[in-house]
Amino acid sequence: MVANACYQVVLLEPAHKVEPGGGRSSTLRATLERHMEVLGLNPRLALRVLDETNFHRDRDPFLPLVAVYFGGPQQDPEATAILERLRGEGRFVLPVVPTLVRYGEQVPPVLKPINGEELREGDPTLEHVAARVLEELRLMRARRLVFISYKRDESRGVAFQLYQALDARSFEVFLDTHSIKRGEEFQPMLWDRMGDADLLILLDTPHAFTSTWVEQEVARAHNLGLGVFQLIWPAPHQRTLGTELCEPVLLDARDFEGASADADATLQEGKVEEVVALAEAIRARSVASRRTRVVTEFCKQMESHGLQVVVQSTGHLEVLHPSRGATHIFPVVGHPDALLFQEIADDCAKAGSPPPRGCLVYDPLGIWPRKAMHLRWLNNFLPAESLAVTEVLQWLHTQRTP
């Protein structure tokens, strides 16, 4: 089993030695395993968990690795030695502490320069920590885009509050009043941002769907396969008909500061933390769903033209061409960017000499025309190229050309 593992996670929690029972390391492991299953991976085969007891014996220096250190008043020489080695190798280590107050007293000196993560009561399953681990393992993209759909005269207070809370958690948040520059054409930019998002948060208030924009945004989200996290209030309002594919949370008056029916009402601080943690969890499922749609459509078109597609354990695909060999295909959630181009070119270079051809495949629904044109232009100059799913047939033709 160990030999087949693809991803290594080092979990260090010195408090285990004085407070046995699993602690936060076990919670994080369970959350990681749940998300990996959603992403289509078998955690028993794809995840190798290391700690002080097996790090030196079972670690593979050639496999991806990230580390999480749960800090506190206890320190442990073995854990500190592992951290110093990992940091010396330039590995990613995420310090997680009960509070950022007096942070330097809760971690070894080697971690003091690193921006730590604070534990939150509203996130008991450590969704935020799991997301950072999955991002660093490249199982989820590093960009974190959320789209908020709402009716201004009913829910602007909660919308602005969630914007600020998500922004503080390193999300890029689309909110109509904040996210489109003055002078830009509104609708094309709105659809472009939604096509590049990981999740839509729908504020379902009694008259939300009287807004043409809200109705269209939810319909577009379903067309994209984008997960929709639905917050419903005030009582006795129930979820709007036609939103059965959304993931609902019913809010009540106790969740609010002041009158919940007020357009400027805001959520209690603890509830905001719960909502953001839930958004993180639903985001992982949404990303997996969108990626599956791209992979399914791509494979269907390849196989209909007699080309074999092999799904690799790392998540990328290989298209086997009888005369041109293998092409590495990397399904993309959202739109390609410069960092993805570099990562994929690097991955292809590691595969041997000469490196295989690499392509990013993405869903172009709603993409801003100038952005699509720019991606096609880049294909003329970069070792890896981008390919819209709708361009597969044209790409197939160039593959068959001698």
Backbone torsions as a table, in degrees:
resi	resn	phi	psi	omega
1	MET	NA	-44.4	-178.2
2	VAL	-61.5	-37.2	-176.6
3	ALA	-64.1	-24.1	-178.0
4	ASN	-91.6	-2.8	-176.2
5	ALA	-65.0	144.5	-179.7
6	CYS	-111.0	-28.2	-173.1
7	TYR	-128.9	132.3	-178.8
8	GLN	-111.7	132.9	176.7
9	VAL	-126.1	122.6	178.1
10	VAL	-95.9	121.0	179.8
11	LEU	-114.7	113.7	-177.5
12	LEU	-117.0	122.5	-177.1
13	GLU	-142.6	86.9	-177.2
14	PRO	-55.0	-27.6	-179.2
15	ALA	-61.5	-18.4	177.9
16	HIS	-55.5	-34.8	-173.6
17	LYS	-72.3	-22.9	178.5
18	VAL	-112.3	-15.1	178.9
19	GLU	-132.6	71.6	-176.7
20	PRO	-64.8	159.7	176.9
21	GLY	132.1	10.3	175.5
22	GLY	101.9	-52.0	175.9
23	GLY	60.5	-153.6	-174.6
24	ARG	-73.5	-24.6	177.8
25	SER	-60.7	-42.5	179.0
26	SER	-66.0	-38.5	177.5
27	THR	-62.4	-46.1	-179.5
28	LEU	-64.7	-41.5	179.6
29	ARG	-60.3	-43.5	179.8
30	ALA	-62.1	-40.5	179.6
31	THR	-67.9	-41.5	176.7
32	LEU	-61.6	-43.6	179.8
33	GLU	-62.4	-40.5	179.6
34	ARG	-63.1	-43.6	-179.0
35	HIS	-70.1	-35.5	178.9
36	MET	-65.7	-36.2	175.4
37	GLU	-62.6	-41.4	177.7
38	VAL	-62.4	-35.1	179.9
39	LEU	-78.6	2.2	176.8
40	GLY	87.8	15.8	179.7
41	LEU	-108.7	145.7	174.6
42	ASN	-88.8	108.3	-175.5
43	PRO	-62.2	-24.6	178.1
44	ARG	-66.0	-27.5	179.2
45	LEU	-102.2	-32.2	-170.6
46	ALA	-96.4	-11.8	-175.4
47	LEU	-120.1	125.9	174.0
48	ARG	-115.6	115.8	-178.8
49	VAL	-98.8	127.6	-178.5
50	LEU	-118.1	149.7	172.9
51	ASP	-146.2	-163.2	-177.0
52	GLU	-62.1	-26.7	-173.6
53	THR	-80.3	-27.5	-174.6
54	ASN	-128.7	4.2	-175.3
55	PHE	-57.0	-52.8	-174.4
56	HIS	-71.2	-28.5	-177.9
57	ARG	-80.8	-42.7	-169.0
58	ASP	-106.1	-8.9	-177.4
59	ARG	-67.6	136.7	175.3
60	ASP	-109.6	115.6	-176.2
61	PRO	-67.1	-11.6	-176.4
62	PHE	-98.9	-4.1	178.9
63	LEU	-98.9	152.7	176.5
64	PRO	-57.3	143.8	-177.2
65	LEU	-147.5	136.6	169.1
66	VAL	-133.9	159.8	-178.6
67	ALA	-131.8	146.8	174.6
68	VAL	-125.5	129.6	178.3
69	TYR	-115.8	118.4	176.7
70	PHE	-89.9	106.6	-174.2
71	GLY	-87.0	174.9	-179.4
72	GLY	163.4	-166.8	-177.0
73	PRO	-68.3	-26.9	179.7
74	GLN	-80.9	140.5	172.7
75	GLN	-124.1	156.2	-176.7
76	ASP	-138.4	123.3	-177.3
77	PRO	-58.2	-37.8	180.0
78	GLU	-65.2	-45.6	178.5
79	ALA	-63.3	-41.5	179.6
80	THR	-62.4	-40.3	179.1
81	ALA	-63.6	-40.0	177.5
82	ILE	-64.3	-44.0	178.8
83	LEU	-60.5	-42.7	-179.8
84	GLU	-63.7	-37.9	177.8
85	ARG	-66.8	-44.9	-178.7
86	LEU	-64.7	-43.3	179.4
87	ARG	-66.3	-35.1	176.7
88	GLY	-63.9	-27.8	177.1
89	GLU	-87.1	-3.5	-178.4
90	GLY	79.3	21.0	-179.3
91	ARG	-77.8	154.6	178.8
92	PHE	-76.9	127.1	174.8
93	VAL	-129.8	127.8	178.4
94	LEU	-106.4	112.1	173.8
95	PRO	-80.1	133.4	178.8
96	VAL	-123.6	123.9	-173.5
97	VAL	-131.7	156.3	179.2
98	PRO	-61.3	-34.4	178.8
99	THR	-153.3	149.1	179.0
100	LEU	-81.6	-8.4	174.9
101	VAL	-67.7	129.0	-176.7
102	ARG	55.8	44.0	-177.4
103	TYR	-56.2	-41.6	-175.7
104	GLY	-62.8	-18.8	179.0
105	GLU	-87.2	-5.1	-175.4
106	GLN	-107.5	-2.2	-178.2
107	VAL	-135.8	157.2	174.8
108	PRO	-64.6	159.3	-177.8
109	PRO	-54.2	-33.8	-176.4
110	VAL	-65.3	-20.1	-178.4
111	LEU	-99.6	-5.0	-176.1
112	LYS	-60.3	-33.9	179.4
113	PRO	-75.0	-7.7	-173.1
114	ILE	-92.6	139.1	177.0
115	ASN	-71.6	115.4	-174.9
116	GLY	-87.4	167.0	177.6
117	GLU	-105.9	132.5	179.8
118	GLU	-95.4	134.1	176.0
119	LEU	-66.8	143.5	-179.2
120	ARG	-126.3	137.8	179.0
121	GLU	-61.5	-32.1	-178.6
122	GLY	-76.8	0.2	-178.3
123	ASP	-128.2	65.2	-174.5
124	PRO	-67.4	-23.2	-179.0
125	THR	-95.7	8.4	174.9
126	LEU	60.1	44.5	179.9
127	GLU	-62.8	-39.3	-178.2
128	HIS	-65.9	-41.4	178.9
129	VAL	-66.1	-44.9	179.4
130	ALA	-59.4	-39.9	179.9
131	ALA	-62.0	-42.9	179.3
132	ARG	-64.5	-38.2	177.9
133	VAL	-62.9	-47.1	-178.9
134	LEU	-65.2	-35.2	176.8
135	GLU	-64.8	-44.1	-178.7
136	GLU	-69.6	-27.2	174.2
137	LEU	-81.3	-3.2	-179.4
138	ARG	65.0	27.8	170.9
139	LEU	-88.3	-18.2	169.8
140	MET	-134.7	148.6	-177.5
141	ARG	-71.5	152.4	-176.2
142	ALA	-71.3	-31.4	176.8
143	ARG	-70.8	139.6	-174.5
144	ARG	-126.8	95.7	-173.7
145	LEU	-110.3	126.4	178.3
146	VAL	-125.8	139.7	-178.7
147	PHE	-113.7	126.3	178.9
148	ILE	-104.8	124.0	179.0
149	SER	-111.3	125.4	-173.6
150	TYR	-159.7	167.4	174.6
151	LYS	-106.0	118.6	-169.5
152	ARG	-57.5	-41.6	-173.7
153	ASP	-81.7	7.3	175.7
154	GLU	-123.7	-26.5	-170.3
155	SER	-144.8	24.6	-177.5
156	ARG	-63.5	-32.4	-179.9
157	GLY	-61.8	-48.2	178.7
158	VAL	-67.6	-39.0	179.5
159	ALA	-59.4	-48.2	179.7
160	PHE	-66.2	-37.4	-180.0
161	GLN	-64.4	-44.5	178.5
162	LEU	-67.0	-36.3	176.0
163	TYR	-55.5	-48.5	-178.2
164	GLN	-68.1	-41.1	-178.4
165	ALA	-67.1	-41.4	178.9
166	LEU	-70.0	-38.8	176.9
167	ASP	-59.9	-39.0	178.5
168	ALA	-66.2	-21.4	177.6
169	ARG	-96.3	19.5	175.4
170	SER	70.0	23.8	170.2
171	PHE	-85.5	148.5	164.1
172	GLU	-92.7	121.2	-171.9
173	VAL	-113.3	127.6	173.7
174	PHE	-92.5	119.6	173.8
175	LEU	-134.5	126.7	-168.5
176	ASP	-53.2	-36.2	-176.8
177	THR	-79.4	-11.6	-174.8
178	HIS	-116.5	-21.6	-160.2
179	SER	-109.9	-4.5	177.5
180	ILE	-116.6	125.1	-177.7
181	LYS	-64.7	147.8	176.7
182	ARG	-61.5	134.9	179.3
183	GLY	94.6	-11.4	177.1
184	GLU	-86.1	149.4	179.4
185	GLU	-69.4	126.4	-166.4
186	PHE	-70.4	-55.9	-170.1
187	GLN	-63.7	-47.0	178.8
188	PRO	-59.8	-37.8	179.5
189	MET	-69.7	-36.7	178.2
190	LEU	-62.0	-47.2	-179.6
191	TRP	-66.5	-35.5	178.0
192	ASP	-63.1	-45.4	-179.8
193	ARG	-64.9	-38.0	178.4
194	MET	-66.9	-40.0	179.0
195	GLY	-64.2	-20.7	-179.3
196	ASP	-100.5	4.7	-173.6
197	ALA	-87.9	161.9	174.6
198	ASP	-96.8	-25.1	-170.5
199	LEU	-160.0	144.3	171.4
200	LEU	-111.0	128.4	173.8
201	ILE	-102.1	116.3	-178.2
202	LEU	-100.2	120.8	174.6
203	LEU	-93.1	98.6	-172.4
204	ASP	-93.0	92.3	175.8
205	THR	-103.4	170.1	-168.9
206	PRO	-52.8	-36.2	-176.0
207	HIS	-115.9	21.0	-177.2
208	ALA	-58.2	-39.5	-174.6
209	PHE	-84.5	4.9	167.2
210	THR	-78.5	-13.6	173.0
211	SER	-80.7	121.6	178.7
212	THR	-58.8	-36.5	-178.2
213	TRP	-64.4	-45.7	-178.8
214	VAL	-60.6	-46.6	-179.2
215	GLU	-60.2	-44.9	-179.1
216	GLN	-68.2	-36.2	-179.3
217	GLU	-65.6	-41.7	179.1
218	VAL	-67.4	-41.1	178.1
219	ALA	-62.6	-42.6	179.2
220	ARG	-65.4	-37.9	177.7
221	ALA	-59.7	-43.5	178.9
222	HIS	-64.4	-38.2	178.5
223	ASN	-64.7	-31.8	179.2
224	LEU	-82.7	-12.6	-171.7
225	GLY	75.4	20.1	-177.7
226	LEU	-79.3	130.7	177.1
227	GLY	-63.9	141.5	179.5
228	VAL	-120.7	119.8	178.2
229	PHE	-100.1	114.0	-168.6
230	GLN	-107.5	115.8	174.3
231	LEU	-100.0	124.9	-170.8
232	ILE	-118.2	127.8	175.7
233	TRP	-169.6	171.9	-13.0
234	PRO	-85.8	161.7	174.6
235	ALA	-61.3	141.7	11.3
236	PRO	-93.0	16.7	-179.5
237	HIS	-60.1	130.9	176.2
238	GLN	-109.0	171.2	-177.0
239	ARG	-58.9	142.6	-177.7
240	THR	-69.5	139.2	177.1
241	LEU	-58.1	141.0	-179.2
242	GLY	94.4	-0.3	-179.6
243	THR	-109.4	25.6	-175.6
244	GLU	-65.4	-19.8	178.9
245	LEU	-83.8	-5.8	179.4
246	CYS	-82.7	162.1	176.3
247	GLU	-100.3	106.9	-168.1
248	PRO	-91.9	148.2	167.4
249	VAL	-133.4	121.6	-179.0
250	LEU	-92.0	119.9	178.6
251	LEU	-93.6	148.5	174.7
252	ASP	-123.4	177.1	-172.9
253	ALA	-58.8	-30.2	-178.9
254	ARG	-68.7	-16.4	-179.3
255	ASP	-81.2	-7.4	-171.1
256	PHE	-110.6	154.2	165.8
257	GLU	-89.6	110.8	-178.7
258	GLY	85.0	-163.3	-175.4
259	ALA	-73.3	123.9	-175.6
260	SER	-68.2	-22.1	-178.9
261	ALA	-81.3	-7.5	179.9
262	ASP	-75.5	133.5	-179.0
263	ALA	-60.8	-27.7	-179.1
264	ASP	-96.7	6.7	179.6
265	ALA	-62.9	148.8	178.2
266	THR	-126.4	161.7	-178.4
267	LEU	-82.7	154.3	171.2
268	GLN	-60.5	147.2	-175.6
269	GLU	-56.3	-43.2	179.5
270	GLY	-62.3	-36.7	179.4
271	LYS	-68.7	-37.1	176.9
272	VAL	-59.1	-43.5	178.8
273	GLU	-61.3	-41.5	178.4
274	GLU	-63.0	-43.5	-178.7
275	VAL	-63.5	-43.2	-178.9
276	VAL	-66.5	-39.4	177.4
277	ALA	-64.5	-41.5	176.1
278	LEU	-63.3	-39.4	177.5
279	ALA	-60.2	-39.1	178.5
280	GLU	-62.5	-44.5	-179.5
281	ALA	-66.5	-43.8	-178.8
282	ILE	-69.0	-31.9	176.5
283	ARG	-57.4	-43.2	-179.4
284	ALA	-60.5	-42.9	179.0
285	ARG	-68.0	-37.3	179.5
286	SER	-64.6	-43.9	178.9
287	VAL	-61.3	-43.1	179.0
288	ALA	-62.5	-41.2	-179.4
289	SER	-65.1	-44.0	-179.6
290	ARG	-65.3	-40.4	179.5
291	ARG	-64.2	-41.0	179.7
292	THR	-60.4	-40.0	178.8
293	ARG	-61.3	-43.9	179.6
294	VAL	-64.9	-45.2	-179.1
295	VAL	-62.6	-45.4	-177.8
296	THR	-61.0	-46.2	-179.3
297	GLU	-65.3	-41.8	-179.9
298	PHE	-63.3	-49.0	-178.4
299	CYS	-61.7	-38.9	-179.8
300	LYS	-60.1	-43.7	-179.0
301	GLN	-71.3	-38.4	178.0
302	MET	-62.1	-49.0	-174.5
303	GLU	-69.0	-29.1	177.7
304	SER	-68.3	-15.6	178.0
305	HIS	-111.5	18.8	171.6
306	GLY	78.6	14.6	178.5
307	LEU	-99.3	134.5	-178.2
308	GLN	-82.3	135.5	177.4
309	VAL	-116.8	127.8	178.6
310	VAL	-113.9	125.6	177.6
311	VAL	-89.4	119.4	-179.3
312	GLN	-84.9	157.6	-178.0
313	SER	-65.2	-23.1	178.4
314	THR	-79.2	-6.9	176.7
315	GLY	105.7	-19.3	179.1
316	HIS	-84.7	167.6	-178.4
317	LEU	-111.5	155.4	171.3
318	GLU	-123.9	126.6	173.6
319	VAL	-98.4	122.9	-176.2
320	LEU	-98.6	113.6	179.9
321	HIS	-104.6	133.6	-173.6
322	PRO	-60.1	-30.2	-177.6
323	SER	-110.4	-21.0	-175.5
324	ARG	-106.0	-2.6	-179.8
325	GLY	78.2	-152.8	-173.7
326	ALA	-92.8	139.5	169.0
327	THR	-114.0	130.5	179.5
328	HIS	-87.1	124.4	-177.7
329	ILE	-112.2	128.8	-178.4
330	PHE	-118.2	102.7	178.9
331	PRO	-65.3	136.1	-175.3
332	VAL	-117.3	135.4	170.1
333	VAL	-92.2	125.2	-175.0
334	GLY	84.2	-150.8	-175.3
335	HIS	-108.4	144.4	179.0
336	PRO	-63.0	150.7	173.4
337	ASP	-136.4	177.2	-172.9
338	ALA	-62.1	-38.0	-179.3
339	LEU	-63.2	-40.4	178.1
340	LEU	-63.3	-41.0	178.1
341	PHE	-57.6	-46.1	-179.0
342	GLN	-64.9	-44.8	-178.7
343	GLU	-60.2	-40.5	-177.1
344	ILE	-73.3	-38.2	175.2
345	ALA	-61.7	-39.8	178.3
346	ASP	-64.8	-42.7	179.4
347	ASP	-61.4	-41.2	179.2
348	CYS	-66.3	-38.2	179.8
349	ALA	-63.7	-32.5	-179.7
350	LYS	-74.0	-14.2	-174.0
351	ALA	-79.8	-6.0	178.6
352	GLY	127.9	177.3	-178.9
353	SER	-120.3	130.6	-4.6
354	PRO	-72.2	147.5	-178.4
355	PRO	-65.4	144.9	177.5
356	PRO	-68.3	158.3	175.0
357	ARG	-67.8	141.0	-179.4
358	GLY	-123.0	139.6	178.5
359	CYS	-133.7	139.4	167.8
360	LEU	-95.1	133.3	178.8
361	VAL	-116.7	129.6	-175.1
362	TYR	-139.7	162.7	176.0
363	ASP	-87.5	118.3	-174.8
364	PRO	-88.4	4.3	-175.1
365	LEU	-56.9	119.3	175.3
366	GLY	83.8	-1.7	-176.7
367	ILE	-62.1	139.8	178.6
368	TRP	-59.8	126.5	-175.6
369	PRO	-53.4	-38.3	179.2
370	ARG	-66.5	-34.3	177.2
371	LYS	-67.9	-43.4	178.8
372	ALA	-61.2	-40.6	178.3
373	MET	-64.0	-39.9	179.3
374	HIS	-63.8	-40.8	178.6
375	LEU	-63.8	-39.7	177.8
376	ARG	-65.7	-36.8	178.5
377	TRP	-65.8	-40.9	179.5
378	LEU	-62.1	-30.4	-178.9
379	ASN	-59.1	-21.6	-179.6
380	ASN	-78.3	-12.6	-171.0
381	PHE	-124.6	-18.5	-172.5
382	LEU	-102.7	149.7	178.8
383	PRO	-66.6	-25.6	173.2
384	ALA	-109.9	148.5	-179.0
385	GLU	-125.3	161.6	177.3
386	SER	-104.0	147.8	-175.2
387	LEU	-140.9	117.2	172.7
388	ALA	-71.0	145.2	179.4
389	VAL	-56.7	-32.4	179.1
390	THR	-71.8	-10.2	179.4
391	GLU	-102.2	9.9	-175.6
392	VAL	-61.1	-43.4	-177.6
393	LEU	-62.6	-41.2	177.1
394	GLN	-63.8	-40.6	178.6
395	TRP	-63.8	-40.2	177.5
396	LEU	-58.2	-40.2	-179.4
397	HIS	-62.0	-43.3	179.4
398	THR	-67.9	-30.1	177.4
399	GLN	-68.2	-32.3	-176.9
400	ARG	-84.3	-15.6	-179.1
401	THR	-73.1	127.3	-178.1
402	PRO	-62.1	NA	NA
